[in-house]
Amino acid sequence: MIEDEGQTMRLFYTGNFKEPGKHDFIYEGRWASQITTTTHDGIHFTPKRVVLLPQDYPDYVSCHVRDPKVWIRDNGDGHPFS
């Protein structure tokens, strides 16, 4: 996603963590969080910020969540929000 009239690139991605031990890594032992960061040059990035944690997921999904979908829409006053 490009912000600030093309000056900033905001990235969203899935950060995965596997816990030590014997797990199936589908329903236990693995969790994922949705993360964002920004860059002005594609080399230097701001500290990552978690935007969605496993405890935020609905009960009917596994702990193997990935590929965030992101879009910008107009909030009615001509200013976009995501």
N, C-alpha and C positions, 0 to 999 in steps of 0.2 A: 504494500500500500504506500503510495507517495503522498506526502503532506507538505505543507508550507510552500505551495507553488513550485514543487519539484526540488526543494532544497533538502528535504529529510525523507529517508526511507524507513518506514516502520515495518518490522518483520514479526510475524507470529509463527510459532512452531511448537511442537510437542517435545517436552523434556521427559525422558524416561528414567526410572530408577528401579533397579532390581535389588531386592533385599537378599542378603546372604542366606544360605541354607537350601534345603530341598523344597521346592515349590513347583506348582504347575505353570506359574507365570502367566496364567490367563485370569483366574479368579483369586489368586493369592500370590504374594511374593513379588509383585511388580505393580508399580503405579506410575501414572503419567500426569503431568500438569501442563496446562497451556501457558506459554510464556511469550512475552513481547520484549523487544529492544529496538533502538533506533540508531541510525548512522547517517552521517552527512557525506561520507566519502567511500563507504563500502569496506573500509579497513578498520576504522575505530568505531566501537559500539558502546552505547550506554550500558550500565549494569542491567542485567535481565530482570524482568518483573513478572512474577507469577500472576496470571489473571483468572485462572480457574484451577482449583485443587480437586482431588478425588472425592473429598467429602461434599463437594458441590454437585457431583454427578447424580442423576436419578438412580433409584434403587435397582432398576431393571437393566442397567448396563454393567459390563464387566469393568475391571480396572485397566483394561487395555484400550485406551481411547487415544485417537490421534487425528491428524490432519484438520486443524481448525479452519473453518470457513469464515472469512472476514469480508465485509462490504461497507461502503459509505452510502448514506442516504441523506436527503435534505430534511431537516427537522421543521420545515414550514416557514422559516424566516430567511431562507436563502443561505443558511450556514450548514455545512455538512456535519454529521456526527457519525460515529461508528459504534 
